[in-house]
Amino acid sequence: MDNLKRTALVTGGNRGLGEAISRALHDAGHAVIITHTPGNRKVAAWLTTQTNQGYNFVGYGVDVADFQSTQDLAQQIHSDGRQVDILVNNAGITRDASLRKLDKANWDAVLRTNLDSMFNVTKPFIEPMMERGWGRIVNISSINGSKGQFGQTNYSAAKAGVHGFTKALAQEVARAGVTVNTVSPGYLATEMVTTMREDVLARIVEAIPVGRLGQPDETAALVAFIASEKAAFMTGSNIAMNGGQHMF
């Protein structure tokens, strides 16, 4: 646990990997803010369940693909007397189709949610981090941002762009005590993966040298380390955790 209690913001922090990251950061002693899709009627029950399990999260609705929505989020967090020391850009979607079948709407939806969100969410928090002389930004990419994947030109392009964003921003803010890193998970045992057709899932697992899906808690532990004091010398990195499926 770090000596100082920080405040972390995890986008898409109420599902899958985002939930695991939120819990890992809470376990590390940080206050945790999660964002969710606006109008999500299930999030209140989710927050209650988390509280009952000892995880006291604060939730805000935001559309990470919409610039004004993210600026309103930042203003609300500030108005509520909170600051963001650790930012985990985790929110993302898939809209899979081969390029010849992919329509413009689904190209735009993935690029806006998975890549434009990096600018939208990071923009209002980066300068205050620099002014305080401390900050951690962790951007969640994917194995498919490095190796590509059939039917995911939109997703692979966006996730590759995530690390380009990381590398440039890391250079801009390094001397101000702010680190910026990318984590690229492989296939994890989340609902999105485990509900795949059985034959498709079997082929995925067969291609992973360690012979299993990753656990969200494993990637979350990596994120918590990157957000810690002990990771201060790590910036501009893309850390893969994919069971050996893609080595680079």
PLY file of the C-alpha trace (Angstrom):
ply
format ascii 1.0
element vertex 248
property float x
property float y
property float z
element edge 247
property int vertex1
property int vertex2
end_header
0.00 0.00 0.00
1.28 3.51 -0.78
1.81 5.81 2.20
-0.50 8.41 0.73
-4.12 7.72 -0.07
-4.82 8.82 -3.64
-8.03 9.06 -5.61
-8.39 6.87 -8.69
-10.87 7.24 -11.56
-11.63 4.08 -13.55
-13.74 4.48 -16.67
-16.08 1.57 -17.24
-15.24 0.54 -13.70
-18.41 -1.41 -13.00
-17.91 -4.40 -15.32
-15.37 -7.06 -16.18
-11.78 -5.90 -16.07
-12.87 -2.44 -14.92
-14.50 -3.89 -11.81
-11.38 -5.92 -11.02
-9.18 -2.83 -11.43
-11.46 -0.76 -9.21
-11.29 -3.37 -6.47
-7.50 -3.74 -6.76
-6.99 0.00 -6.43
-9.35 0.09 -3.45
-7.39 -2.78 -1.88
-4.22 -0.70 -2.39
-5.74 1.98 -0.14
-7.03 4.43 -2.72
-10.41 6.12 -2.93
-12.02 4.94 -6.17
-14.40 6.71 -8.54
-15.94 4.63 -11.30
-17.74 5.79 -14.40
-20.60 3.98 -16.08
-22.84 4.45 -19.09
-25.36 7.25 -18.43
-28.79 5.93 -17.51
-27.49 2.54 -16.39
-30.25 1.37 -14.06
-28.22 -1.54 -12.72
-25.35 0.51 -11.34
-27.08 1.50 -8.08
-27.57 -2.15 -7.16
-23.99 -2.89 -8.22
-22.66 -0.10 -5.97
-24.71 -1.44 -3.05
-23.33 -4.94 -3.60
-19.79 -3.58 -3.70
-20.35 -1.61 -0.49
-21.66 -4.73 1.22
-18.41 -6.44 0.24
-16.30 -3.61 1.66
-15.72 -1.62 -1.52
-16.95 1.95 -1.18
-16.98 3.31 -4.72
-18.41 6.58 -6.01
-20.12 6.36 -9.41
-20.69 8.92 -12.15
-22.44 8.47 -15.48
-20.50 9.67 -18.51
-20.28 9.09 -22.26
-16.52 8.82 -22.77
-17.01 9.21 -26.53
-18.51 12.68 -26.06
-16.11 15.51 -25.24
-18.64 17.70 -23.45
-19.85 14.80 -21.32
-16.31 14.19 -20.06
-15.78 17.88 -19.32
-19.01 17.89 -17.32
-17.74 14.84 -15.44
-14.51 16.59 -14.50
-16.41 19.66 -13.32
-18.77 17.53 -11.22
-15.88 15.66 -9.61
-14.24 19.01 -8.77
-17.51 20.46 -7.46
-17.88 17.43 -5.21
-14.52 18.22 -3.63
-12.58 15.40 -5.25
-9.40 15.30 -7.35
-8.08 12.59 -9.64
-4.55 11.37 -8.99
-4.79 8.04 -10.83
-6.67 7.73 -14.12
-7.39 4.36 -15.70
-8.80 4.72 -19.21
-10.52 1.35 -19.38
-13.90 1.90 -21.07
-14.24 0.27 -24.47
-16.58 -1.51 -26.86
-16.42 -3.93 -29.78
-18.44 -3.88 -33.00
-16.87 -6.75 -34.95
-17.18 -7.32 -38.69
-14.79 -7.85 -41.58
-13.93 -4.58 -43.29
-16.08 -5.33 -46.32
-19.08 -5.76 -44.02
-18.20 -3.06 -41.50
-20.37 0.04 -41.75
-19.28 3.59 -40.98
-21.43 3.83 -37.86
-19.69 0.87 -36.21
-16.26 2.11 -37.29
-17.01 5.49 -35.73
-18.53 4.03 -32.54
-15.42 1.98 -31.76
-12.91 4.71 -32.66
-14.79 7.31 -30.63
-15.29 5.13 -27.55
-11.91 3.39 -27.53
-9.57 6.09 -28.87
-11.21 9.53 -28.77
-11.97 8.77 -25.13
-8.24 8.91 -24.38
-8.25 12.61 -25.26
-11.71 13.34 -23.85
-11.14 11.87 -20.40
-7.44 12.64 -19.94
-7.60 16.27 -21.08
-9.28 17.80 -17.98
-7.18 15.87 -15.43
-3.66 16.05 -16.85
-2.86 19.67 -15.99
-3.95 19.40 -12.34
-1.78 16.28 -12.00
1.19 18.20 -13.38
0.55 21.13 -11.06
0.52 18.79 -8.03
3.69 17.06 -9.29
2.24 13.54 -9.18
-0.03 11.45 -11.36
-0.57 8.02 -12.86
-2.36 7.37 -16.14
-2.92 3.78 -17.24
-4.48 3.21 -20.65
-6.01 -0.19 -21.34
-5.22 -1.46 -24.84
-5.39 -5.08 -26.03
-3.38 -7.92 -27.49
-5.25 -7.22 -30.71
-3.85 -3.70 -30.86
-0.45 -5.33 -31.38
-1.16 -8.46 -33.40
-4.43 -7.54 -35.13
-7.48 -9.79 -35.33
-9.79 -10.90 -38.14
-12.99 -8.86 -38.03
-11.54 -6.14 -35.82
-10.04 -3.48 -38.07
-11.88 -0.86 -36.02
-10.95 -2.28 -32.60
-7.34 -3.12 -33.53
-6.78 0.33 -35.03
-8.19 2.04 -31.95
-6.22 -0.09 -29.51
-3.00 0.44 -31.45
-3.71 4.16 -31.28
-4.03 3.94 -27.51
-0.34 3.16 -27.15
0.66 5.89 -29.61
-1.24 8.30 -27.36
0.55 6.87 -24.31
4.04 7.26 -25.77
3.55 10.87 -26.82
1.86 11.99 -23.60
4.45 10.20 -21.46
7.17 12.40 -22.98
5.15 15.56 -22.39
4.53 15.04 -18.67
7.45 12.96 -17.38
9.32 15.83 -15.74
6.15 16.87 -13.90
6.01 13.60 -11.96
3.24 12.06 -14.06
3.65 8.63 -15.65
1.64 7.30 -18.57
1.61 3.61 -19.46
-0.36 1.11 -21.51
-1.51 -2.32 -20.39
-2.39 -4.77 -23.17
-4.30 -7.77 -21.81
-4.92 -10.93 -23.75
-8.15 -12.89 -23.55
-9.60 -12.71 -20.05
-12.32 -14.70 -18.33
-14.86 -11.89 -18.54
-18.49 -12.17 -19.57
-17.69 -10.86 -23.05
-15.26 -13.75 -23.65
-16.82 -16.61 -21.71
-20.17 -16.20 -23.48
-18.58 -16.85 -26.88
-19.56 -19.97 -28.81
-17.91 -22.99 -27.24
-15.91 -23.89 -30.37
-14.64 -20.32 -30.79
-13.60 -20.14 -27.14
-11.82 -23.48 -27.40
-9.76 -22.23 -30.36
-8.78 -19.13 -28.41
-7.63 -21.12 -25.38
-5.71 -23.54 -27.62
-3.70 -20.60 -28.97
-2.63 -19.44 -25.49
0.64 -21.12 -24.44
-0.25 -21.22 -20.73
-3.43 -23.08 -21.71
-6.10 -20.91 -20.10
-7.83 -17.55 -20.13
-6.40 -14.79 -17.99
-8.12 -13.74 -14.80
-9.21 -10.09 -14.53
-7.63 -9.94 -11.05
-4.23 -10.72 -12.58
-4.34 -7.74 -14.92
-5.85 -5.58 -12.17
-2.88 -6.34 -9.92
-0.56 -5.14 -12.68
-2.54 -1.90 -13.02
-2.39 -1.34 -9.27
1.39 -1.72 -9.33
1.76 0.75 -12.21
-0.34 3.22 -10.20
1.91 2.87 -7.15
4.85 4.89 -5.89
7.21 2.02 -6.70
6.47 2.28 -10.43
7.68 5.88 -10.71
10.48 4.98 -13.16
8.10 3.27 -15.59
6.56 5.51 -18.24
5.72 5.17 -21.93
5.64 1.38 -21.60
3.24 -1.12 -23.12
3.02 -4.04 -20.72
1.58 -7.24 -22.18
-0.19 -9.85 -20.08
-1.56 -12.45 -22.47
-0.33 -15.89 -21.39
2.33 -15.88 -24.12
-0.16 -15.66 -26.98
1.66 -12.71 -28.53
5.22 -11.81 -27.59
6.70 -8.47 -28.54
0 1
1 2
2 3
3 4
4 5
5 6
6 7
7 8
8 9
9 10
10 11
11 12
12 13
13 14
14 15
15 16
16 17
17 18
18 19
19 20
20 21
21 22
22 23
23 24
24 25
25 26
26 27
27 28
28 29
29 30
30 31
31 32
32 33
33 34
34 35
35 36
36 37
37 38
38 39
39 40
40 41
41 42
42 43
43 44
44 45
45 46
46 47
47 48
48 49
49 50
50 51
51 52
52 53
53 54
54 55
55 56
56 57
57 58
58 59
59 60
60 61
61 62
62 63
63 64
64 65
65 66
66 67
67 68
68 69
69 70
70 71
71 72
72 73
73 74
74 75
75 76
76 77
77 78
78 79
79 80
80 81
81 82
82 83
83 84
84 85
85 86
86 87
87 88
88 89
89 90
90 91
91 92
92 93
93 94
94 95
95 96
96 97
97 98
98 99
99 100
100 101
101 102
102 103
103 104
104 105
105 106
106 107
107 108
108 109
109 110
110 111
111 112
112 113
113 114
114 115
115 116
116 117
117 118
118 119
119 120
120 121
121 122
122 123
123 124
124 125
125 126
126 127
127 128
128 129
129 130
130 131
131 132
132 133
133 134
134 135
135 136
136 137
137 138
138 139
139 140
140 141
141 142
142 143
143 144
144 145
145 146
146 147
147 148
148 149
149 150
150 151
151 152
152 153
153 154
154 155
155 156
156 157
157 158
158 159
159 160
160 161
161 162
162 163
163 164
164 165
165 166
166 167
167 168
168 169
169 170
170 171
171 172
172 173
173 174
174 175
175 176
176 177
177 178
178 179
179 180
180 181
181 182
182 183
183 184
184 185
185 186
186 187
187 188
188 189
189 190
190 191
191 192
192 193
193 194
194 195
195 196
196 197
197 198
198 199
199 200
200 201
201 202
202 203
203 204
204 205
205 206
206 207
207 208
208 209
209 210
210 211
211 212
212 213
213 214
214 215
215 216
216 217
217 218
218 219
219 220
220 221
221 222
222 223
223 224
224 225
225 226
226 227
227 228
228 229
229 230
230 231
231 232
232 233
233 234
234 235
235 236
236 237
237 238
238 239
239 240
240 241
241 242
242 243
243 244
244 245
245 246
246 247
